[in-house]
Amino acid sequence: MINIILFGPPGSGKGTQSAKLLEKYKLSHLSTGDLLRDQLKRETKLGLEAKKFMDKGLLVPDEVVIGMIESKLDEAGPDTKGFIFDGFPRTVEQAKALDDLLTKKGTSLMSLIALEVTQEELVKRILLRGETSGRADDRDRATVMKRVQEYDNKTAPVADHYKSQGKYNAVQGIGSIDQIFGNLSLVMDDLMVANRS
């Protein structure tokens, strides 16, 4: 299986590039936000468990999120080539839990591919997105800066976790959508070749 984390701060273009990668490489999208909404809608045991925390304004605990990911992996059919993880892991603890889960399922993560974008560019992109997204948190510079700093403090260390495993690839996240996708595709093609050998 080809399991990839597409990684980067808010505004780095993960959503746009992930959609293009899914289409080209026929992988499955594993978004924790989508999983959570699906489990809530279907009122599954995990969904109801998550709702208890959300109703109190708390974050859904890692073990519940990992349970949802496990359930998604279990639903994967024999034709599933692999997954692109989106929005997870956000902490080193989550990365370790994901590694353990994939090992338990007889697979592993091939690579974390990081979209590298300067802070200045990120803020510019998010504020621009705020003009059309309707999201209040995309329109306020102070809030945007806070989100980027939160990412730097809590999520960026996940990259170091995978660097230490030799599973880190960086891609310049500045340029046209097609240029960035071309660079991502080069990394993906190398990973596909490595996976076949």
N, C-alpha and C positions, 0 to 999 in steps of 0.2 A: 504494500500500500504506500501511496505517496502522501504523507501527511506534512503539511506546511503551516507555519504560523506566518501570516502577513502582519507585520509589526510596524508601528510608527505612531507618533503623537497625533492628537486631534488636528485635523486639517492637512494631514500628510498625503491624502489621496487614497487611503486604504480601500474605501468603499468602491470608488471608481475602478481602481486597478484589480481589486478582488473579482468584480463582475467580469472583467475581461479575461482574467486567468481561468475562472470557472468555465467560461465558454470555450476557450482554446484547449484546455487540458482535460476537460470533462470530469472535473473533480466535484465533490459535494461541498456545499457551503455549510459550515457549522458555526452559526452565530449564537452566542449565549443569549442575546436579547430576543432573537426569534424563538429559541428553545423555550425560554421562560414564558413568553406570550402564548406559545402553543400548549405548554403544560398547564398554564392557568386556564386557558379556554376549554381544554379537555377535562379540567378538574381532576387531574391525575393525583396520585398520592404525593408526588414530588411538587406538583403545582400548588396543592393545598398547603403543603409545608412551607413553600416559598411565600405564599400569600400571608401566612401568619407574621412573618418578619416584615414584609412590605407594608402591611396594614399598620405596623408600629413605626414605620418610617426607617426601618433598619435595612442594612444590606443583607442580601440572601447569603447564608453561610456557604463557604467553599464546598463542604461535603454535599450540600443539596445541588449546587451547580454541577459538580463532578458526577453526581447521580444522574442528572439530566443528560450530560454528555455521554455517559455510559449507555443510557437508554437509547440515545441516537445512534451510537456505534452498533448496538445490538440490532437495531432496525435495518442497518445497511445490508443491502442484498449482495449476492455474489458478484454482480457487475460493478460494484462500487470500486473505483480506482484509488480513492483516497479522499482526504478532506483538507480544506483550507479553514483553519481556525481563525475566527474573527471576534475580537473583543475578549479573548481569553488565551493565555493567562495574563492577568494584570499584576500579579505579584510573584515573587520567587516561590512562595509556598504553593501557589496554584500551579506553577510550572512543574514543581516536583510531583504534585498530585497527578498532573496530566501525564508525566513520564511514567509514573507507576501504573496508571490506568491503561495506557497504550501497551506497556509491557505485559500486563495481565491479559490483554486482548491479542497478544502475539504479534504486535506491530510496534512501531516506534515513530518518533518525529524525525523526518529527514532534515528539515532545516527551518530556522527562523530567518525570514527575509525581512530586513529592516529598510523602510523607506526613510532616508535621511534628508531632513529639511531644516533649514535654519529657523531659529525662533522668530526672527523678523518676518520671514516668508509665511510661517504658520499663522501668525497674528493677522497679517494682511489677508490671507486666504479666508480665514474664519470670519473676519469682519465683512468681507465681500460676500461670503455665503449668507451671512446674517441679513443682507439686504433682500434675499429671496426665500430663505428657509422658513421664516416666520418664528424661528427660535430666538427668544429673548436673550439666552445665554450666548448666542452667536453675535450679538450686536454691541455688547458692552466690553470695551477694551480691558478693563480691570478683571472682569470675569473670565475672559479669554486667557489672559496672562496667568490667572490662578489655575485654570485647567491645564495649561501647558506645564506649569511648575509642579502640579500634582502628578502629572505624567512623569516628569523628570525625577521626582523624589521616589515614587512608588513603583512605577511600571518599567522605567528604563533599566533597573537592575536585572530584569528578566533576560535582557540581551546578554548580560555577563554570564548568567547561568548557562545559556546555550553556547556562548563563546568558549567556555571551559570544556564543553563537550565536542568542540570542533564543528558545531552545527549552525554557525552564524554566517549570514551573507548580507552585505550592505549594498543597497542600490541607491544611487543619487535620485532623490525625489523631486528635483527641480528640473523643469523643462516642459515640453508639451506632453500631453497625455500619451500620445503615441511614442514619443522618445522614451519616456519612463517605462512604458509597457515593453518596448523593445529591449531595454536593459533587464527588466524582470524576466522576460522570455529567455534571454541568454542564460540567466541563472537557472531557470526552470529546466531548460533543455539539458544543461550539464547534470542537474539532479536526476533527470529521467534516464540519462545514459548511465550514471552511477548506479541507479536502481536496477537497471537490467543486467549489469555485470556482476 
